[in-house]
C-alpha cells in the first residue's frame, strides 16, 4: 500500500510539473505597460518610408493558373487530404506600378492565406537578383482552395502534407509574372473608388449589435491603350462552399473578377479586406449558386462606384514595418494558454509586419492576420484618415499569419473560435493595431 501511495504521489507531482511546463496563465497586463508596445511605438517614430518623386505612373498586369495537375490537400474549415474535383481553377494575379525608379507590385493568390513559405522564396529571389521591388501581398481567403504549403507540425495536420514542388513552382510563377507585368506596363490614369455594400455583410461574433465595414474599395487603372484593371477589396469571408466539400473553387472573389471581365475590365485583382468576424448575408442559394449571385451583385457595385481621379503625376511611399510581439497566447481555456515554447514547437514564432504603400493620397496597409472591419468601424479609422486628406484601405494576409485580430470587447467574454483557438496574441491587440495604424496615417 505504501508503494502504491508513493507511486500516486509521484505521478500527481509529475503531471503537475508537466502541466506547469505546458500551460500558463494569460498575460493581461495593460497594453501600454507591455515592453513590446513600447518597442513598437519607438520603432514607428523612427520609420522613414521609401518615397519616390512625383512622376507619371505606368501599370501592367498578369494572371497565372496555380491549379496543380495532381491532387493536393485542401485548406479551409477542416483538414482534407486531397481535392476530388475542380469547379473553377485557382489563379494568382499581379499588378505592377512603376513611378520613375520605383517599382511597386500587388500580388494576390486564390488561397486561404498568402503562404509565408512562398513569400520568403519570392523575397529571397528578388534580393538575389538585386531587384528593389516593393511587393504588397494578399490572398482572396477562399476556404475551398489548396493546402500543403505550411511545413510546421500544426500546418501539416491542418493543411495537409507539405508540397515542396508546388510551393517552389508557385513562387517561380509569381516571379515570372512580376516581370511580365512590369515589362508590359503602359502609361495609366489612376482612380480611387469605393461603394457601399454593407447590406451583404454581417458580424458573425455579434450579428445583432456588432459593427461591420461593408465598403468595396480599391483602385482602377485606365491605360493609354484604353485597357482597364481594378483592385478590389471587401470584408466578407469567402466561405460559401459546403463544409466538407472536396471541390476546389475561388468562391465569390473568383466569380466577382469573372463578372468584371464581362463588364469591361481587362483584369481584376481581389485582395481580402478586413474579413475577421465578417461574413456574407442576404444572398440566397446554396454553394455555387450563391457564389455566382454574390459575384454578379458585387461586380455591379464596383462598376457603379464613386471614382476619384488621382493626379497625373503622383508620389509613391512604401515601408515594411516589423511588428513587435510579446510571447504567444494561444488559449486553451478562458484564462489559460499553452506556453510560448509549445506554440513555437507546434507552429512558428509569432512574426509579421505591416505593409505600408501610399499611392498619392491612398494608403494601403497590409496585416499578417484576419483583421476585423469592426475595429475599423468602431475606431473611426476611415474618418481619421480623411481628416489628413487620405483614403485608407486595410487588407489581411500579407504573407505571415498571427491569427485573428478582433474588437477587444469579445476577448474576456467570447467563447467563439475567433477569440479562443484563433487568437494567438492575447488581449488588447485591437487597440494595438489601432494605434499602429493611426501612427502610420501620420507618415508624411
C-alpha positions as CSV (number, residue, x, y, z in Angstrom):
1,X,0.0,0.0,0.0
2,X,2.8,2.4,0.8
3,X,4.4,1.8,-2.6
4,X,1.1,2.5,-4.3
5,X,0.6,5.7,-2.4
6,X,4.2,6.8,-3.2
7,X,3.7,6.0,-6.9
8,X,0.4,8.0,-6.9
9,X,2.1,11.0,-5.2
10,X,5.0,10.9,-7.7
11,X,2.6,10.6,-10.6
12,X,0.5,13.5,-9.5
13,X,3.6,15.6,-8.9
14,X,4.9,14.6,-12.3
15,X,1.7,15.6,-14.0
16,X,1.6,18.9,-12.1
17,X,5.1,19.7,-13.2
18,X,4.3,18.7,-16.8
19,X,1.2,20.9,-16.8
20,X,3.2,23.9,-15.5
21,X,5.7,23.4,-18.3
22,X,3.0,23.2,-21.0
23,X,0.3,25.6,-19.7
24,X,0.4,29.1,-18.2
25,X,-1.9,32.0,-17.3
26,X,-3.0,34.5,-19.9
27,X,-0.9,37.7,-19.6
28,X,-3.5,40.5,-19.0
29,X,-1.0,43.3,-18.4
30,X,-2.4,46.5,-19.9
31,X,-1.1,47.2,-23.4
32,X,0.8,50.3,-22.6
33,X,2.7,48.6,-19.9
34,X,3.9,45.8,-22.2
35,X,7.6,46.0,-23.3
36,X,6.6,45.1,-26.9
37,X,4.3,48.1,-27.1
38,X,7.0,50.5,-26.1
39,X,9.3,48.9,-28.6
40,X,6.8,49.2,-31.4
41,X,5.9,52.9,-30.7
42,X,9.6,53.8,-30.7
43,X,10.0,51.9,-33.9
44,X,7.2,53.7,-35.6
45,X,8.7,57.0,-34.6
46,X,11.9,56.2,-36.4
47,X,10.4,54.8,-39.7
48,X,11.4,56.7,-42.8
49,X,9.3,55.3,-45.7
50,X,10.9,55.0,-49.2
51,X,9.4,57.8,-51.2
52,X,9.6,58.4,-55.0
53,X,9.4,61.8,-56.6
54,X,6.2,62.7,-58.2
55,X,6.1,61.1,-61.6
56,X,3.7,59.7,-64.1
57,X,2.6,56.1,-63.5
58,X,2.9,53.1,-65.7
59,X,0.8,50.0,-64.9
60,X,0.9,46.4,-66.1
61,X,-0.7,43.2,-65.0
62,X,-0.5,39.4,-65.4
63,X,-2.6,36.4,-64.4
64,X,-1.5,32.8,-64.0
65,X,-3.0,29.5,-63.1
66,X,-1.8,27.9,-59.9
67,X,-4.0,24.8,-60.0
68,X,-1.8,21.7,-59.8
69,X,-2.1,18.8,-62.3
70,X,-2.2,16.4,-59.4
71,X,-4.5,16.3,-56.3
72,X,-3.3,18.2,-53.3
73,X,-4.6,18.8,-49.7
74,X,-7.2,21.5,-49.2
75,X,-7.2,24.3,-46.7
76,X,-10.4,25.5,-45.1
77,X,-12.7,24.6,-42.2
78,X,-11.3,21.2,-41.7
79,X,-8.3,19.1,-42.9
80,X,-8.9,17.4,-46.3
81,X,-6.1,15.2,-47.6
82,X,-6.9,15.8,-51.2
83,X,-9.3,17.5,-53.5
84,X,-11.6,15.4,-55.7
85,X,-12.7,17.9,-58.4
86,X,-12.3,21.4,-59.6
87,X,-15.3,23.7,-60.0
88,X,-13.1,26.6,-61.1
89,X,-9.4,26.9,-61.4
90,X,-7.5,29.0,-58.9
91,X,-5.2,31.8,-60.0
92,X,-2.6,34.3,-59.0
93,X,-2.6,37.8,-60.2
94,X,0.0,40.7,-60.3
95,X,-0.4,44.4,-60.8
96,X,2.9,46.3,-61.2
97,X,3.1,50.1,-60.9
98,X,6.3,51.9,-61.9
99,X,6.8,55.5,-61.0
100,X,10.2,56.7,-62.2
101,X,12.7,54.4,-60.5
102,X,10.1,53.0,-58.1
103,X,8.6,49.5,-58.8
104,X,5.6,48.6,-56.6
105,X,3.8,45.3,-57.1
106,X,0.5,43.9,-55.8
107,X,0.3,40.1,-55.7
108,X,-2.8,38.1,-54.6
109,X,-3.4,34.3,-54.8
110,X,-6.7,32.3,-54.7
111,X,-5.7,30.8,-51.3
112,X,-6.9,30.9,-47.7
113,X,-3.8,32.8,-46.8
114,X,-0.7,34.1,-48.6
115,X,1.8,31.3,-47.5
116,X,4.9,32.5,-45.7
117,X,6.8,29.8,-47.5
118,X,6.0,31.4,-50.9
119,X,6.6,34.9,-49.7
120,X,10.0,34.0,-48.4
121,X,11.0,32.4,-51.7
122,X,9.9,35.4,-53.7
123,X,11.6,37.9,-51.5
124,X,14.8,35.9,-51.4
125,X,14.9,35.6,-55.2
126,X,14.3,39.3,-55.7
127,X,17.1,40.1,-53.3
128,X,19.5,37.7,-55.1
129,X,18.6,39.4,-58.3
130,X,19.1,42.8,-56.7
131,X,15.6,43.9,-57.7
132,X,14.5,46.6,-55.3
133,X,10.8,46.0,-55.8
134,X,8.2,46.7,-53.1
135,X,5.8,43.8,-53.0
136,X,2.4,44.0,-51.4
137,X,1.0,40.5,-50.7
138,X,-2.5,39.4,-50.1
139,X,-4.9,36.5,-50.8
140,X,-8.6,36.1,-51.6
141,X,-9.2,34.0,-48.5
142,X,-11.2,31.3,-50.2
143,X,-11.8,28.4,-47.9
144,X,-12.1,26.0,-50.9
145,X,-8.6,26.0,-52.2
146,X,-5.2,24.3,-51.7
147,X,-3.3,23.5,-48.5
148,X,0.1,21.8,-48.4
149,X,2.1,25.0,-48.0
150,X,3.0,25.0,-44.3
151,X,5.7,22.7,-43.1
152,X,5.2,23.2,-39.4
153,X,3.7,20.4,-37.3
154,X,0.3,22.0,-37.0
155,X,0.5,23.2,-40.6
156,X,0.9,19.6,-41.8
157,X,-2.0,18.5,-39.5
158,X,-4.4,21.3,-40.5
159,X,-3.3,21.9,-44.1
160,X,-2.1,18.5,-45.2
161,X,1.3,17.2,-46.2
162,X,3.8,19.8,-47.4
163,X,4.2,20.0,-51.2
164,X,7.6,21.5,-51.9
165,X,7.2,21.1,-55.7
166,X,4.0,23.2,-55.8
167,X,5.4,25.8,-53.4
168,X,8.5,26.3,-55.5
169,X,6.6,26.4,-58.8
170,X,4.1,29.0,-57.4
171,X,7.0,31.2,-56.2
172,X,8.6,30.9,-59.6
173,X,5.3,31.7,-61.3
174,X,5.0,34.9,-59.2
175,X,8.5,36.0,-60.1
176,X,7.9,35.4,-63.8
177,X,4.6,37.2,-63.8
178,X,6.0,40.2,-61.8
179,X,8.4,40.6,-64.7
180,X,5.6,40.2,-67.3
181,X,3.5,42.8,-65.6
182,X,6.4,45.2,-65.3
183,X,7.6,44.9,-68.9
184,X,4.1,45.2,-70.2
185,X,3.4,48.4,-68.3
186,X,1.9,51.4,-70.1
187,X,1.1,55.0,-69.0
188,X,-2.0,54.9,-66.9
189,X,-4.5,57.1,-65.2
190,X,-5.4,56.0,-61.6
191,X,-8.6,56.3,-59.7
192,X,-9.6,55.6,-56.1
193,X,-13.0,54.1,-55.9
194,X,-15.5,53.0,-53.3
195,X,-19.1,51.8,-53.0
196,X,-21.2,50.7,-50.0
197,X,-22.3,47.0,-49.9
198,X,-22.9,46.8,-46.2
199,X,-26.3,45.1,-46.6
200,X,-24.4,42.0,-47.7
201,X,-22.1,41.8,-44.7
202,X,-22.8,40.5,-41.2
203,X,-20.8,40.4,-38.0
204,X,-20.7,36.7,-37.0
205,X,-19.5,37.4,-33.5
206,X,-22.5,39.7,-32.8
207,X,-25.0,39.7,-35.6
208,X,-27.5,41.9,-33.8
209,X,-25.2,44.7,-32.5
210,X,-21.7,44.2,-33.9
211,X,-20.4,46.8,-36.3
212,X,-19.2,46.0,-39.8
213,X,-17.2,47.6,-42.5
214,X,-19.1,46.8,-45.7
215,X,-17.5,49.0,-48.3
216,X,-16.0,47.8,-51.5
217,X,-12.8,49.8,-52.1
218,X,-9.8,49.8,-54.4
219,X,-8.0,51.4,-57.4
220,X,-8.9,51.5,-61.0
221,X,-6.3,51.9,-63.8
222,X,-7.1,53.1,-67.3
223,X,-4.1,52.7,-69.6
224,X,-3.1,54.7,-72.7
225,X,-4.4,51.8,-74.9
226,X,-7.8,52.1,-73.1
227,X,-7.3,48.7,-71.3
228,X,-8.6,48.7,-67.7
229,X,-7.7,46.9,-64.5
230,X,-9.2,47.1,-61.0
231,X,-8.1,46.2,-57.5
232,X,-11.0,45.1,-55.3
233,X,-11.1,44.7,-51.5
234,X,-14.1,43.6,-49.5
235,X,-14.6,42.3,-45.9
236,X,-16.9,39.2,-46.3
237,X,-15.4,35.8,-45.7
238,X,-15.5,33.6,-48.9
239,X,-16.9,30.6,-47.1
240,X,-19.8,29.6,-49.3
241,X,-18.9,26.1,-50.3
242,X,-20.2,23.3,-48.1
243,X,-18.0,22.5,-45.0
244,X,-16.8,19.0,-46.1
245,X,-16.7,19.7,-49.8
246,X,-13.6,18.5,-51.7
247,X,-14.3,20.7,-54.7
248,X,-11.7,23.4,-55.5
249,X,-13.1,26.9,-56.0
250,X,-12.1,30.5,-55.7
251,X,-15.5,31.3,-54.2
252,X,-17.1,34.7,-54.7
253,X,-13.9,36.6,-55.4
254,X,-13.3,34.4,-58.4
255,X,-16.9,34.9,-59.6
256,X,-16.6,38.6,-59.0
257,X,-13.5,39.0,-61.1
258,X,-15.1,36.9,-63.9
259,X,-18.1,39.2,-63.9
260,X,-15.8,42.3,-64.0
261,X,-14.3,40.9,-67.2
262,X,-17.7,40.8,-68.7
263,X,-18.4,44.3,-67.7
264,X,-15.4,45.9,-69.4
265,X,-12.4,45.4,-67.2
266,X,-9.5,43.5,-68.7
267,X,-8.1,42.4,-65.4
268,X,-9.3,42.2,-61.8
269,X,-7.3,41.6,-58.6
270,X,-9.2,40.7,-55.4
271,X,-7.5,41.1,-52.1
272,X,-9.2,40.1,-48.8
273,X,-10.1,43.2,-46.8
274,X,-10.9,43.2,-43.1
275,X,-12.5,39.8,-43.1
276,X,-12.1,38.9,-39.4
277,X,-15.6,38.2,-37.9
278,X,-17.3,39.3,-41.2
279,X,-19.4,37.0,-43.4
280,X,-21.8,37.3,-46.4
281,X,-25.5,37.7,-45.7
282,X,-28.7,38.4,-47.7
283,X,-27.7,36.4,-50.8
284,X,-29.8,33.2,-51.2
285,X,-28.8,30.0,-52.7
286,X,-26.5,27.0,-52.0
287,X,-22.9,26.8,-52.7
288,X,-22.1,27.8,-56.3
289,X,-25.5,29.4,-56.9
290,X,-24.9,31.8,-54.0
291,X,-21.3,32.4,-55.1
292,X,-22.4,33.4,-58.6
293,X,-25.1,35.7,-57.3
294,X,-22.6,37.4,-55.0
295,X,-20.1,37.8,-57.8
296,X,-22.7,39.5,-60.0
297,X,-24.1,41.8,-57.3
298,X,-20.7,42.9,-56.1
299,X,-19.4,43.4,-59.7
300,X,-22.3,45.7,-60.3
301,X,-21.4,47.7,-57.2
302,X,-17.8,48.0,-58.5
303,X,-19.0,49.3,-61.8
304,X,-21.3,51.8,-60.2
305,X,-18.8,53.0,-57.6
306,X,-17.8,56.6,-57.0
307,X,-14.5,57.3,-58.6
308,X,-11.9,59.9,-57.6
309,X,-9.1,60.7,-60.0
310,X,-5.6,60.8,-58.7
311,X,-3.2,63.4,-60.2
312,X,-1.4,62.6,-63.4
313,X,1.9,62.7,-61.5
314,X,1.9,61.1,-58.1
315,X,4.4,60.1,-55.4
316,X,4.5,56.6,-54.0
317,X,5.7,55.8,-50.5
318,X,6.4,52.4,-49.0
319,X,7.7,50.6,-46.0
320,X,7.9,47.1,-44.4
321,X,7.3,47.7,-40.7
322,X,8.1,44.6,-38.5
323,X,5.6,44.2,-35.6
324,X,6.8,43.8,-32.1
325,X,5.1,40.9,-30.4
326,X,5.1,39.6,-26.8
327,X,5.0,35.8,-26.1
328,X,2.2,33.9,-27.9
329,X,-1.1,33.5,-26.1
330,X,-2.9,30.6,-27.7
331,X,-5.8,29.9,-25.3
332,X,-7.0,26.5,-24.2
333,X,-9.4,28.0,-21.6
334,X,-10.7,31.4,-20.6
335,X,-7.6,32.4,-18.5
336,X,-5.1,29.8,-19.7
337,X,-2.8,29.4,-22.6
338,X,-0.1,27.0,-23.9
339,X,3.4,28.2,-23.1
340,X,5.2,30.1,-25.8
341,X,7.8,27.3,-26.3
342,X,5.0,24.9,-27.0
343,X,3.4,27.3,-29.6
344,X,6.8,27.7,-31.3
345,X,7.2,24.0,-31.5
346,X,3.8,23.4,-32.9
347,X,3.6,26.3,-35.3
348,X,6.2,29.1,-35.8
349,X,7.3,32.0,-33.6
350,X,5.0,35.0,-33.9
351,X,6.4,37.2,-36.6
352,X,4.9,39.6,-39.1
353,X,4.9,43.1,-40.4
354,X,2.6,45.9,-41.5
355,X,3.0,46.6,-45.2
356,X,2.6,50.3,-46.0
357,X,2.1,51.5,-49.5
358,X,0.8,55.0,-50.2
359,X,-0.1,55.9,-53.8
360,X,-0.9,59.6,-54.0
361,X,-3.3,60.1,-51.1
362,X,-4.5,56.4,-51.0
363,X,-2.9,54.4,-48.1
364,X,-2.8,50.6,-48.3
365,X,-1.9,48.8,-45.0
366,X,-1.5,45.0,-45.2
367,X,-1.8,43.0,-42.0
368,X,-0.5,39.5,-41.1
369,X,-3.9,38.5,-39.7
370,X,-7.6,38.1,-40.1
371,X,-8.1,41.8,-39.3
372,X,-11.6,42.7,-38.3
373,X,-13.6,45.5,-40.0
374,X,-15.4,46.1,-36.7
375,X,-12.2,47.6,-35.4
376,X,-12.0,49.9,-38.5
377,X,-15.6,51.0,-37.9
378,X,-15.6,51.4,-34.1
379,X,-12.3,53.3,-34.0
380,X,-13.4,55.5,-37.0
381,X,-10.2,54.9,-38.8
382,X,-11.7,56.0,-42.1
383,X,-12.6,59.4,-40.6
384,X,-9.1,59.7,-39.1
385,X,-7.6,59.1,-42.5
386,X,-10.0,61.6,-44.1
387,X,-9.0,64.3,-41.6
388,X,-5.5,64.2,-43.1
389,X,-6.8,64.1,-46.7
390,X,-6.2,60.3,-47.1
391,X,-8.2,57.3,-48.2
392,X,-7.4,54.1,-46.2
393,X,-7.6,50.5,-47.4
394,X,-6.7,47.8,-44.9
395,X,-6.1,44.2,-46.1
396,X,-5.4,40.9,-44.5
397,X,-2.9,38.0,-45.1
398,X,0.2,39.9,-46.2
399,X,2.5,36.8,-46.1
400,X,2.7,35.9,-42.4
401,X,-0.1,34.8,-40.2
402,X,-0.6,35.6,-36.5
403,X,-4.3,34.7,-36.0
404,X,-7.4,36.8,-35.7
405,X,-7.4,40.5,-34.6
406,X,-11.0,41.3,-33.4
407,X,-12.5,44.0,-31.3
408,X,-11.2,43.7,-27.8
409,X,-14.6,43.6,-26.2
410,X,-15.0,40.0,-27.2
411,X,-11.8,38.7,-25.6
412,X,-13.0,38.5,-22.0
413,X,-16.5,37.1,-22.7
414,X,-16.3,35.4,-26.0
415,X,-16.1,31.6,-26.5
416,X,-16.2,31.8,-30.3
417,X,-13.4,30.2,-32.3
418,X,-12.1,33.7,-33.4
419,X,-11.3,34.7,-29.8
420,X,-10.3,31.3,-28.5
421,X,-8.4,29.0,-30.8
422,X,-7.6,31.6,-33.5
423,X,-6.5,34.5,-31.3
424,X,-2.8,33.8,-30.9
425,X,-1.7,37.1,-29.5
426,X,-3.8,37.8,-26.4
427,X,-5.9,40.7,-25.2
428,X,-5.7,44.4,-26.3
429,X,-4.5,43.7,-29.8
430,X,-7.4,45.5,-31.3
431,X,-6.2,48.6,-29.5
432,X,-2.6,47.8,-30.5
433,X,-3.4,47.6,-34.2
434,X,-5.5,50.8,-34.0
435,X,-2.5,52.7,-32.5
436,X,-0.1,51.3,-35.2
437,X,-2.5,52.3,-38.0
438,X,-3.0,55.8,-36.6
439,X,0.8,56.2,-36.3
440,X,1.2,55.2,-40.0
441,X,-1.5,57.6,-41.1
442,X,0.7,60.4,-39.7
443,X,3.6,59.4,-42.0
444,X,4.5,62.4,-44.2
